[in-house]
Amino acid sequence: MTLLQQYLQHKLLLWPRKHAGQRYVVADYHMRAVQMPVGVQLFDKPMNGPRVIIKNRRLYKNRRSFKASWPADHLIEMEYPKIYCVLGGVLKIQLANHLALCEEGTVIVIPSGIPTANGAEQPYYAEGSYCELLSVVLHPHAVQCIITHSAPELSRDIYKENYLFQNSHLAALLSCVITELRENFTLPNDVADMTFTAFCRVLQRLMDVGEYVHPGPVGRPLENVGESDDFLTALQQYVRGHINRPIPLDDVAQAMYLSRTQFARKMRQETGQSFVEYLTQYRIREAKVLLRDSEWTISAISNFLGFKTPTYFRTVFMRHTSQTPSVYRQQARCQKPFDFDCCEP
């Protein structure tokens, strides 16, 4: 049984029976502390920095995912809505002009266009606690579920599980949950409970029959690395966090607290490769996963993996695989089990 299945069975499907209709938070610029359910504390925290438009950042299905950022406040504004389910510990998160502390059992709805904390820059756990979090993202005709764990002793969030469900009915149910809570944010909300339960039951059924892509195309977890491979672990984390931009050797060496010469020597010792060779191989490996498991366009994959142009991506991919990205995608999908349609003439 996967971790998501366990949480569905033992937590998410049981929540509506406890404190029915009184566990939901809808992120907004004008939230009030008196409207918060039990287990949620809300404090004012005005945004100070300027809003910066983000261009050409497209992810799943080539959809524009990031609308804007507030660099000084470490906030981002997403194009698509999502919900956070606090599975354990205490979630500490900024939502527009407010800081919220949410205990286990809280469901936070973050509509499109509402600034929220950038998890890569602000830890999600509260002081003296940890946070086990389920992020449920609404894509066009699909839903992505990501379970992460953050704690003071960790340098960054750990991605535990990541699934993409390409199911229009599941996406419609999640949309209904979000719409119901946005339009009727009064406590209690029994309709939200029933819709949320229906969503979780369909999600459970899809998990049971294996109708999902794993890992999903966004936020895939790090590959397992031995405990003794500290250098490789740190290197992999840095590359993953900066994969969509140029990575100069000097920058990664500085991040690893090594001189340029020391870093180059360590790379050869640990990997038998130069950093450029390692980085290119890493990007090609990531490209193969995205070509096989996602609906992203070639251009979107190229941009996400930090290639200068789609043409250059195609050239590098062919050099390492002897295939164009399009040909690789077609052949890889035809080889996937239970995917009969892709092989039809």
N, C-alpha and C positions, 0 to 999 in steps of 0.2 A: 504493500500500500504506500502510495506516495505521500509526501508531507501535505500537499494540498488536499488530498482525499481525507487525510486524518483531520485536518482543520475543518473541512466541510462537515464531516460527520460529528465531530465532538465539540465544535464551537459555533461555526457560522449558522448551521441549521437549527441550533438551540437558542441562539440569541433572541429571536423574536418572542420566545416564550418567557424570557426574563426581561422585566422592565419594558413591556410591549410598547412599541412606537416611540420610545424615549431614549434612543441611543444615537440619533442622527444630528450631524452638524453640516450646515451648508455654508461654504466659504463665500464671503461677500465683503464689500467695502464697509458696510454699515451693520456689522454683527454687534450684538449686545450680550453682555455677560448674563443678564437675567433670562435670556432665551436658551442658554446652554443646558444640555441634559446633565444628569448626575454623572460625576466622574470627569467633567470637562471644566477647566479653568480658562478664562479668557482675559487677556491683558492688552491694553493699547500699545502699539508699537508702530508709529507712523513711518512711512517710507520717506527717505531723504534724498536719495540720488535720482538722477535723470533716467527716463525711460529710453532705451536704445532699441531700435528696430533690428530684428534679426532677419537676414535675407538668405535665401538659397539653402536653408536647412530642411531637407525633406527626408522622411523616414519611411515607415510602412506604407506600401502602395503609392509611393512617390508623393505622399501628402505633406503639405507644409505643417510641421509639427510645433515649431517654436515661433511665436509671434514677436516677442520682445523680451528684454532683460533689464534688470536694475542692478548693474555691476556693483555699485556701492552697497547695496542692501543684500546681495547674493540671492536675488529672486529671479524667477523666470515666469513667463506668461505662455501658456500652452494653447495650441490651436484646438485640441480635442479635450473633452471632459474625462474625468477619472474619479474613482473613489479610493479612499484608503480605509482599510479595516485593521484596527489595532488588535493583533492576535496575542500579544503579551507585552508586559512592561508598560512604559509610558511614552507616548509620542509627543515630542516637542517640535512644533512646526509653526512657521509664520505664514499667515493667510492674509494677503493684502495688508491692511493697516493694523493687524492684530497678531498676537502671539498666543497660541493655544497649547495647553497641556491636556492630553487625552489619554484616559486609562483604557485598559483592555476592554473590548466590547464596543468601542466607539466606531461609528462609520462616518467618515468625512467625505462629503461630496464637494469636488472642486470643479465648478463649471468652466467652460472654455473662456479664456480671457481674464481669469482671476489670477493675480500674481501669487506665487507660492514659493516656498523655500526650494533652493537648488540643492538636492541631496548630496551632490558631489562636493559642495562647499560648506554646508551646514549639517552637522550630525542630527539624526532624528531622535536620539534618545534624550530623556531628561536627566538632570544631574542625579546621581545616586541610583540610576535605574538602567534599563536597556530598552530596546524596542524591536519586537518581532512584527513585521508589517507586511500586509498583503496589498499590493497596488493592482487595481483593476482598471485597465485603460480601454476606452471605447474607440475602436478604429472603424472605418467603413466596412460594415458587414462582418466584423470580427472583434474579438475581445482578447486582450492579453492579460495574463495573471503572473505577477512576479512576487515572490516571497523573499524578503531581505531581512537581515539581522544586523543591528548596529548596537555597539556598546562602547564604554569608555576605553576598554583595553584594546580595541581594534582601530587600526589606522584608517579604515574605510569600511563602508557597508559590505557585508557578505551576501552575494546572490545565492540563495539556496535552491530555488526552483523557478522555472520560467517557461510558461506555456502560451502558445497562440492557438485560439479556437476560431477557425474560419467558419462561423455559423451565424447566419442572419437572424435566426430566432433568438439566440443567446444575446446578440447585440441589441435586438429590439427590446428584450426584457431589461437589460441594463439601462438603455435609454429611457424606458418607462420609470425605473427607479429614480433616476436623476431628475426627470421632468416632474414627477410627483412631488419630490421633496423640494424642488425649487419653487413650485407654484403653490404648495400647501405646507409651508414650513410652520406648522402649528403642532404642539405636542398635546396628546399623543397622535401618531399618524399610523393607523392600522393598515391603510392601503399600502403604504410604503413597506410595512412588515410583510404583507402577503406577496407583494411583487418581489421583494428581496428574497423571500423564501423560494419563490418559483424560480428566480434566477439561479440560486444556489443548487436547487434540485436538478435543473437542466445541466448546469456545470458539472455536477456529480455524475450524471448519466454519461456525458461526453467523456469524462475522465475514465469511467468504467469500461467504455467500449473503445477507448484509445483514439478518439477523433480529435486529435490535436497535433500541433507541430512542437517538438521539444528538442533542443531549446528554442525559444522564440527568437525572432530576428532582431530584437532590441534588448540590450542589457544582458547578453548571455554571460553566464558565470565563467570564472577563470577555470582552465583545465586543472586537474589535480596535479600538484607538484609535491615531491617528497619533502619531508620536514627539514632535511639538511640543505635543500636547494634555496637558501635565503636570497642569494643574488638573483637567481632566475625568477623567483616569485616577485621580488621587487621590480625587476625589469619588465615582467609581463604585466604587472599592475600599471606601471607607468605607460607602457605602450598602449594598453587598452584604454586608459584614460585620455590619451592624446591621439588616438588613431585617426581622427578626422582632420588632422592638420599636419603641416610639415614638422618633423622631429629632428632638429639638428643634433649631431653627436655631442656637441658641447653642452646642450641643455640636459640631455639624459644623463651624461656623465656627472654634471653638477647635482642633479636630483639624486644620484646614487652616492654622492659625497666622495667622488673619485676625480682625479685629474683626467684629462683626455687620454693621456698615455696609459695610465693605470686602468682606465675603463676598457680601452681597446685590448689590452693584454688580458684582462679578466674575461672579456667576451670570447676570445680565442680559447682560453682555458676551459670555460664552462660550456661553450656551444660548438667550438670548432669553426665558427663563422665570424665574419666582420659584422658590425652592427647593421650596416646597410643590407647585407645578405639576410640577416635574421629578420629585420623589419619587413623586407619584401616578401619573404616566405610567410611571415605572420599574416600580412595583408592578403596574400593569395589564398591562404587557408580560410581566412574569414570570408573572402569573396565567394569561395566554393559553397560555404554554408548558406550565405544569403541568396546565391543563385538557385540553390536547390530548394530552400525552405521558405523563401519570402516571395512576395509579389512586387518587390521593388524593381524599378527600371534599371537598366545598365548604368544610366547617368546617375541615378540616386546612389547606387552601390559605389560607383567611382568616387562621388563626392564624400560619402560617409567614410570611406577608407583612406581619404587624404590624397588621392591622385589628382594631378593638376588638371587633367582633362579626361573625358571618356575615351578619347582616342589613345592617349598614353596608357590608360588602364588596359585597354584592349591589347596594345602592343606588349605590355609586361605580362599580362595573363597568357597570351599566346606563347611567349618566350618560355614560360615555365610549365605549360600544360600541353602545348602543341594544338590547342583548340581555342576558338573564339569564345567569349563569355556566353554568347547565345547558343552555340552548339553544345557547350558544356551543360548549360541549364536544361536543354531539351533531353540530352542523353541521361543526365542525372535523375530527372523526374521520371523518365520512362523506366528506370531501374528501381524506383521506389515501390514497395509492396502496396497492393490494393489501389494503385493509381493507373487504371486502365485507359482512361480517356485521353491521356497525353500521348498515347501510342497510336491512336486512331489516325488514319490518313486524312 
